[in-house]
Amino acid sequence: VIWGGEFGRTPVTDTSEGGGGGRDHNHWGFSMWMAGGGIRGGMTFGETDDFGFKAVINPVHVHDVHATVLHQLGIDHERLTYRYAGRDFRLTDVAGNVIKEVLS
């Protein structure tokens, strides 16, 4: 089971002129919950700064999450490609890595 998203929200509202007063997307700090499927239970991984702006301990990119899920499904994320505009692309781009610390 996976619950979460590839971005969180900034911890402060945008008060700039024309900013809309909302909270922007924040890919530097997001939360995700995973259970079962070989994921180690009862732990947290990563930590943001005191304000929740950016991950400062064990930062994770969405490509790392994809690589980890594919690994647990028995799929080699480095070999899984799709063709677009005449070129093969990986879902995990060139920087995705399995997050081994969260595996049981």
MORAMO-V725441 format. One record per residue. N is the residue number from 1. RES is the residue in one letter. SS is DSSP state (a for helix, b for strand, c for the rest). PSI is psi in degrees with one decimal (999 if undefined). Layout:
<<N,RES,SS,PSI> <N,RES,SS,PSI>>
This chain:
<<1,V,c,132.3> <2,I,b,130.3> <3,W,b,131.2> <4,G,b,-168.0> <5,G,c,167.1> <6,E,c,3.1> <7,F,c,151.3> <8,G,b,-157.4> <9,R,b,147.5> <10,T,c,146.7> <11,P,c,-4.3> <12,V,c,156.6> <13,T,c,152.8> <14,D,c,109.7> <15,T,c,9.0> <16,S,c,157.5> <17,E,c,125.2> <18,G,c,4.3> <19,G,c,-18.0> <20,G,c,-11.0> <21,G,c,9.4> <22,G,c,-172.6> <23,R,c,125.7> <24,D,c,163.3> <25,H,b,144.9> <26,N,b,95.5> <27,H,c,-4.4> <28,W,c,-13.3> <29,G,c,112.8> <30,F,c,163.1> <31,S,c,146.5> <32,M,b,143.9> <33,W,b,130.2> <34,M,b,141.5> <35,A,c,146.1> <36,G,c,-173.7> <37,G,c,29.5> <38,G,c,11.9> <39,I,b,133.0> <40,R,c,131.6> <41,G,c,163.5> <42,G,c,33.7> <43,M,c,162.1> <44,T,c,154.5> <45,F,c,122.8> <46,G,c,160.6> <47,E,b,140.3> <48,T,b,171.8> <49,D,c,177.4> <50,D,c,-22.5> <51,F,c,-9.1> <52,G,c,17.6> <53,F,c,-42.2> <54,K,c,142.2> <55,A,b,131.1> <56,V,b,-19.8> <57,I,b,125.8> <58,N,c,56.6> <59,P,c,143.8> <60,V,c,137.4> <61,H,c,156.1> <62,V,a,-30.5> <63,H,a,-33.1> <64,D,a,-39.9> <65,V,a,-46.6> <66,H,a,-45.2> <67,A,a,-40.0> <68,T,a,-45.9> <69,V,a,-45.9> <70,L,a,-40.7> <71,H,a,-44.9> <72,Q,a,-21.3> <73,L,c,0.0> <74,G,c,20.1> <75,I,c,129.4> <76,D,c,108.3> <77,H,c,-21.2> <78,E,c,-18.9> <79,R,c,-17.0> <80,L,c,113.8> <81,T,b,161.9> <82,Y,b,146.4> <83,R,b,130.3> <84,Y,b,130.4> <85,A,c,37.7> <86,G,c,11.5> <87,R,b,144.1> <88,D,b,131.7> <89,F,b,152.5> <90,R,b,142.5> <91,L,c,-34.1> <92,T,c,12.0> <93,D,c,-149.6> <94,V,c,-3.6> <95,A,c,-3.8> <96,G,c,136.1> <97,N,c,145.3> <98,V,c,133.5> <99,I,c,85.2> <100,K,a,-27.6> <101,E,a,-19.5> <102,V,a,-1.5> <103,L,b,142.7> <104,S,c,999>>
